[in-house]
């Protein structure tokens, strides 16, 4: 079913049934949602977290499981938008951060913790010679873009239509635009996806298509003198899980060198989750700048951006009175000791070679289990997996670019997602555009329980899919 179409009656009835069951199972969440909406817009602190009929309200989480306000336990493969590759409340991380709490939570002064957190990032990413810490993925990408503009003296950034690069103004251009407003695929029209984004912002966002290097080359050939960089996720994780095909990333590296622009990797979601050195290591392509967040901090609020020394040192340039000769990067909470301690412990003690072997084995087990269930139930669908990440698409059509998103029946996927939650498994963050994460604290038993829940639901899904 194409994007935006109404689901057929049978799908609609199954969705109604799963929503009714969801409400029956979560009365405390319903009550809290009603109360919170009166004092917090939509009852949440990130608009993405709001969905119908209301989100599960969390009480606590540990290991691979989350307990909601009604006391119901769920196997959690969403892990806070994939932030917690280490799982919930990892003991080593909890002990280290607890110790730091006694020593102070904020200094606004450098400490040895800064070096302890920076070195493992430099060790893991060949591209990173210097790094700065910030508080979120949004900030990490925003500052990377600013650096690219400063280094090249140009203002426009080539980005992929349908990708998500944070909630700053430029990041909210053509994140997931309505196709009727997006123009033709060969010449997409930049679309502002939030009120309050200035009309001038899209002028500096040039849109290409993921997995289409020619679309990037056309822009560079025509407008290279205006372009500072090419911004891309190594694997596009705003469309489920779309991997680069053929030589796509290699070609971007070649084009960046040919036209003297910078290649920026947004590794906020891929960093340390596809491989120890993120997508750059997994796909073997070296960017000029890397933006990081989420999993590098084991669930603590932290971001980072880094790259070649000659680029990063622009931040350290003197600021003359009234004239900005350097690149601004400020923030009271940047590099706070809790976040730095979390990065240090996460990267040095938890995400070890053995941990990656464990996660990789379980990720393959989960993907194979889904494939078996799809075959047995006669469902139309396929599974994509990379590192700790994976996703099921209920279509046989492969998703390569944002324009392929029309193959995804989002109402059907919503029925699957609610059905899994009703069976005690949060399969991935809410929405068909997301992906599951297998953590170091998941077990083979957890994976099998996840697959069993899907098998229990699959016959209902198959009955309405046709």
C-alpha positions in Angstrom: 0.0 0.0 0.0 1.4 3.4 -0.9 2.2 6.0 1.7 -0.8 7.9 2.9 -3.4 5.4 1.7 -6.1 4.2 4.0 -5.6 0.7 5.3 -8.2 -1.9 4.2 -11.0 -2.9 6.5 -9.3 -6.0 7.8 -6.1 -4.3 8.7 -8.0 -1.5 10.3 -10.0 -3.9 12.4 -6.8 -5.7 13.6 -5.3 -2.3 14.4 -8.4 -1.4 16.4 -8.2 -4.7 18.3 -4.6 -4.3 19.2 -5.2 -0.7 20.3 -8.1 -1.8 22.5 -5.9 -4.5 24.0 -3.1 -2.0 24.5 -5.5 0.3 26.5 -6.8 -2.6 28.6 -3.2 -3.5 29.5 -1.9 0.1 30.3 -4.5 2.0 32.4 -1.8 3.7 34.5 0.0 4.9 31.4 -3.4 6.3 30.2 -4.0 8.1 33.4 -0.5 9.6 33.5 -0.8 10.6 29.8 -4.0 12.5 30.5 -2.4 14.3 33.5 0.8 15.2 31.7 -0.9 16.6 28.7 -2.3 19.4 30.9 1.2 20.6 31.8 3.6 19.3 29.1 2.8 19.7 25.4 1.6 16.3 24.1 2.7 14.9 27.5 6.3 14.2 26.3 9.6 16.0 26.2 10.4 15.0 22.6 7.5 15.2 20.1 8.6 12.0 18.5 7.7 10.1 21.7 4.0 10.9 21.3 1.8 8.3 19.5 -1.7 7.0 19.5 -3.3 6.2 21.8 -0.5 7.2 24.2 3.0 6.0 25.0 4.0 3.4 27.6 5.1 5.3 30.7 8.2 3.8 32.2 8.7 2.9 35.8 12.2 1.4 35.7 14.6 -0.6 33.5 17.5 -3.0 33.9 19.4 -5.3 31.6 17.2 -6.2 28.6 13.9 -5.3 30.3 11.7 -2.3 31.0 8.8 -2.1 33.5 5.9 0.2 32.8 3.7 2.2 35.2 1.3 -0.7 35.5 4.1 -3.1 36.6 4.2 -4.9 33.2 7.6 -6.1 32.1 8.7 -5.9 28.5 11.7 -7.2 26.6 13.2 -4.0 25.2 14.8 -3.9 21.8 14.1 -0.2 21.4 16.6 0.7 24.1 15.9 4.5 24.1 16.2 5.0 20.3 19.1 2.7 20.2 21.2 4.6 22.7 21.9 1.7 25.0 23.9 -0.8 23.2 25.2 -1.6 26.7 21.6 -2.4 27.8 19.8 -0.7 30.7 21.6 0.1 34.0 24.8 -1.8 33.1 26.5 -2.6 36.5 29.9 -1.4 35.5 28.5 1.9 34.2 26.2 2.4 37.2 29.1 1.8 39.6 31.4 4.3 37.8 28.8 7.0 37.4 27.7 6.5 41.0 31.3 7.0 42.1 31.5 10.2 40.0 28.3 11.5 41.6 30.1 11.7 44.9 33.0 13.6 43.3 30.8 16.2 41.5 28.4 16.3 38.6 29.6 19.5 36.9 32.9 21.4 36.9 32.9 23.5 33.7 36.7 23.0 33.9 38.8 20.4 32.1 39.8 17.2 34.0 41.7 14.0 33.2 38.3 12.6 32.3 38.3 14.6 29.1 41.4 12.7 27.9 40.0 9.4 29.1 36.9 9.9 27.0 38.5 11.4 23.9 41.3 8.8 23.4 39.0 5.8 22.7 37.1 7.8 20.1 40.4 8.7 18.4 41.5 5.1 18.6 38.3 3.8 17.1 38.0 6.3 14.2 40.9 6.7 11.8 39.3 10.0 10.7 39.3 11.6 14.2 42.5 13.3 15.2 40.8 15.8 17.6 37.4 15.7 19.2 35.0 18.0 21.1 32.2 16.9 23.3 28.7 18.3 23.4 25.3 17.1 24.7 23.4 15.5 21.9 23.4 14.3 18.3 21.6 17.4 17.2 24.5 19.5 18.5 27.2 17.2 17.1 25.8 17.4 13.6 25.1 21.1 13.8 28.7 21.9 14.9 30.1 19.5 12.2 28.2 21.5 9.5 29.5 24.8 11.0 33.0 23.5 10.8 32.7 22.4 7.2 31.4 25.8 6.2 34.2 27.6 8.1 36.9 25.4 6.6 35.7 25.7 3.0 34.4 29.2 3.1 31.1 28.0 1.5 27.7 27.7 2.9 25.7 24.9 1.2 25.5 21.3 2.4 24.5 18.4 0.2 22.3 16.0 2.2 20.2 13.0 1.5 16.4 13.4 1.2 14.6 11.5 4.0 17.5 11.4 6.3 17.4 12.8 9.9 20.2 14.9 11.1 18.8 16.4 14.3 16.4 19.1 15.4 18.3 22.2 14.5 16.9 24.3 11.7 18.9 22.8 8.8 18.2 19.3 10.1 14.5 19.9 9.7 14.7 20.3 6.0 13.2 17.3 4.0 13.6 14.9 6.9 10.5 12.9 5.8 8.7 15.3 3.5 5.2 14.6 2.1 5.8 13.4 -1.4 3.2 15.7 -2.9 5.4 18.6 -1.7 8.8 17.1 -2.4 9.0 17.5 -6.1 10.5 15.0 -8.5 13.1 12.5 -7.3 15.8 13.8 -9.7 15.3 17.4 -8.5 13.8 17.2 -5.0 12.3 20.4 -3.5 13.5 21.3 0.0 10.6 21.2 2.5 10.6 22.8 5.9 9.3 20.2 8.4 8.5 22.5 11.3 6.9 25.8 11.9 9.4 28.4 13.0 12.2 27.3 10.6 13.1 30.4 8.7 12.2 30.4 5.0 15.8 31.1 4.1 17.1 27.9 5.7 16.3 25.5 2.8 18.4 27.6 0.5 21.6 26.1 2.0 20.4 22.5 1.9 20.9 20.8 -1.4 19.1 17.5 -1.7 20.4 14.3 -3.2 19.2 10.7 -3.0 20.8 8.1 -0.7 22.3 5.3 -2.8 22.4 7.5 -5.9 25.9 8.9 -6.2 25.0 10.5 -9.5 22.5 12.7 -7.8 25.3 14.0 -5.6 27.7 14.4 -8.6 25.1 16.5 -10.5 24.9 19.0 -7.6 28.7 19.2 -7.3 29.2 19.6 -11.0 26.7 22.5 -11.1 27.4 24.2 -7.8 30.7 23.1 -6.3 31.8 26.6 -5.7 28.9 27.0 -3.2 29.2 23.6 -1.5 31.0 23.1 1.8 30.3 19.4 2.3 28.4 16.2 1.8 26.4 15.0 4.9 25.4 11.4 5.0 24.6 8.6 7.5 26.9 5.6 6.5 23.7 3.5 6.7 20.4 5.5 6.5 18.6 4.8 9.8 15.7 7.1 9.3 14.2 4.6 6.7 14.4 1.6 9.0 17.8 0.2 8.0 19.0 1.1 4.5 22.6 0.1 3.7 24.8 1.7 1.1 24.8 -0.3 -2.2 27.8 -1.0 -4.3 30.3 1.8 -4.2 28.0 4.5 -3.0 30.0 5.6 0.0 33.3 5.1 -1.8 32.0 7.3 -4.6 31.1 10.0 -2.2 34.6 10.0 -0.8 36.0 10.3 -4.4 33.6 13.2 -5.2 34.5 15.0 -2.0 38.1 14.8 -3.0 37.5 15.7 -6.6 35.4 18.8 -5.9 37.4 19.8 -2.7 34.5 19.6 -0.3 34.3 17.8 3.0 32.6 14.4 3.6 30.7 14.4 6.9 29.5 11.2 8.5 26.5 11.5 10.8 27.3 8.5 13.0 24.9 9.5 15.8 23.0 6.2 15.3 25.6 4.1 13.5 28.5 5.0 15.8 29.9 2.0 17.8 26.7 0.1 16.8 27.7 -1.3 13.4 31.3 -1.9 14.5 33.7 -0.5 17.2 34.5 2.3 14.8 30.9 2.7 13.5 29.9 2.9 9.9 33.3 4.3 8.8 34.9 1.0 9.9 32.0 -1.2 8.9 32.0 0.0 5.3 35.6 1.0 5.1 35.3 4.7 4.1 37.1 7.5 5.8 35.2 10.8 6.2 36.6 14.2 7.1 34.3 14.9 10.0 32.3 12.5 12.2 29.3 13.4 14.4 28.6 11.0 17.3 26.1 10.6 20.2 23.7 8.0 21.6 25.5 4.7 22.1 29.0 6.2 22.9 27.7 7.2 26.3 25.8 4.1 27.3 22.5 6.0 28.0 24.0 9.2 29.3 23.4 12.5 27.5 26.5 13.1 25.4 27.5 14.0 21.9 30.8 14.4 20.2 32.3 15.6 16.9 35.7 15.1 15.5 37.9 15.0 12.5 41.2 16.1 10.9 43.3 18.3 13.1 43.5 21.1 10.6 39.7 21.3 10.6 39.1 20.9 14.3 41.7 23.5 15.2 39.5 26.2 13.7 37.6 26.0 17.0 40.7 27.0 18.9 41.4 30.0 16.6 41.5 33.4 18.4 38.3 35.4 18.4 39.1 39.0 17.6 37.0 41.7 19.1 33.9 42.0 16.9 35.2 39.6 14.3 34.8 35.8 14.4 38.0 34.3 13.2 37.4 31.0 14.8 34.4 28.6 15.0 32.2 29.0 18.0 31.5 25.9 20.2 30.1 26.7 23.6 28.0 25.0 26.2 27.9 24.8 30.0 27.2 21.1 30.0 29.7 20.2 27.3 32.1 17.5 28.6 30.5 17.3 32.0 32.1 14.7 34.2 29.2 12.3 34.4 29.0 12.0 30.6 32.7 11.7 30.2 33.0 9.0 32.8 30.1 7.2 30.9 31.9 7.4 27.6 35.2 6.2 29.1 33.6 3.1 30.8 31.3 2.3 27.9 34.1 2.3 25.3 36.9 0.8 27.3 35.3 -1.7 29.6 31.9 -2.7 28.2 32.0 -2.5 24.4 34.9 -4.9 24.0 35.7 -7.4 21.2 33.9 -10.1 23.1 30.8 -7.8 23.5 30.7 -7.3 19.7 31.0 -11.0 19.1 28.1 -11.6 21.5 25.9 -8.9 19.9 26.7 -10.0 16.4 25.7 -13.6 17.2 22.4 -12.6 18.7 21.6 -10.1 16.0 22.0 -12.9 13.4 19.9 -15.2 15.5 17.1 -12.6 15.7 17.2 -11.8 12.0 17.1 -15.6 11.1 14.2 -16.1 13.5 12.2 -13.4 11.8 12.9 -14.8 8.4 11.8 -18.2 9.4 8.5 -16.8 10.8 7.9 -14.8 7.7 8.4 -17.9 5.5 6.2 -20.1 7.8 3.4 -17.6 8.0 3.4 -16.7 4.4 4.0 -13.0 5.1 5.2 -10.6 2.5 8.4 -9.1 4.0 12.1 -9.1 4.5 14.7 -8.4 7.2 17.8 -6.2 6.9 20.5 -6.4 9.6 23.9 -4.7 10.1 26.0 -5.0 13.3 23.6 -4.7 16.3 20.9 -3.1 14.1 18.0 -4.7 12.2 14.6 -4.1 10.9 11.7 -6.0 9.3 9.9 -4.5 6.3 6.5 -5.9 5.4 7.1 -5.6 1.7 9.2 -7.6 -0.8 10.3 -4.3 -2.4 13.8 -3.3 -1.3 14.1 0.2 0.2 17.1 2.0 -1.4 16.1 5.7 -1.2 13.5 7.8 0.5 11.3 7.7 -2.6 11.0 3.9 -2.1 9.3 4.6 1.2 6.0 4.4 -0.6 6.4 0.6 -0.6 6.1 0.6 3.3 2.6 0.2 4.6 2.9 2.3 7.8 -0.5 1.4 9.1 0.3 -2.3 8.8 3.6 -1.8 10.5 1.9 0.1 13.3 -0.4 -3.0 13.8 2.7 -5.2 14.0 4.4 -2.8 16.5 1.4 -2.6 18.9 0.8 -6.4 18.6 4.4 -7.0 19.7 4.1 -4.6 22.6 0.9 -6.4 23.6 2.9 -9.6 23.7 5.5 -8.2 26.0 8.2 -7.1 23.5 9.1 -3.6 22.4 10.5 -4.6 19.0 12.1 -1.3 18.2 11.4 2.4 18.8 7.9 3.4 17.7 7.4 4.0 14.0 8.2 2.0 10.8 11.2 4.3 10.2 13.2 2.9 13.2 15.2 -0.2 13.9 15.9 -2.7 16.7 19.1 -2.8 18.7 20.5 -6.0 20.2 22.4 -5.1 23.4 25.3 -6.7 25.3 22.8 -7.6 28.0 20.4 -9.5 25.8 20.6 -13.3 25.8 19.8 -16.0 23.4 16.6 -16.6 25.5 15.6 -13.0 25.1 16.0 -13.3 21.3 14.0 -16.5 21.2 11.2 -14.9 23.3 11.1 -12.0 20.8 10.8 -14.4 17.9 8.1 -16.4 19.7 6.1 -13.2 20.2 6.4 -12.4 16.5 5.4 -16.0 15.6 2.3 -15.6 17.8 1.3 -12.4 16.0 2.3 -13.5 12.4 -0.8 -15.5 11.6 -3.0 -12.5 12.4 -0.8 -10.3 10.2 -0.8 -12.8 7.4 -4.6 -13.0 7.5 -5.0 -9.3 6.8 -1.9 -8.6 4.7 -3.3 -10.1 1.5 
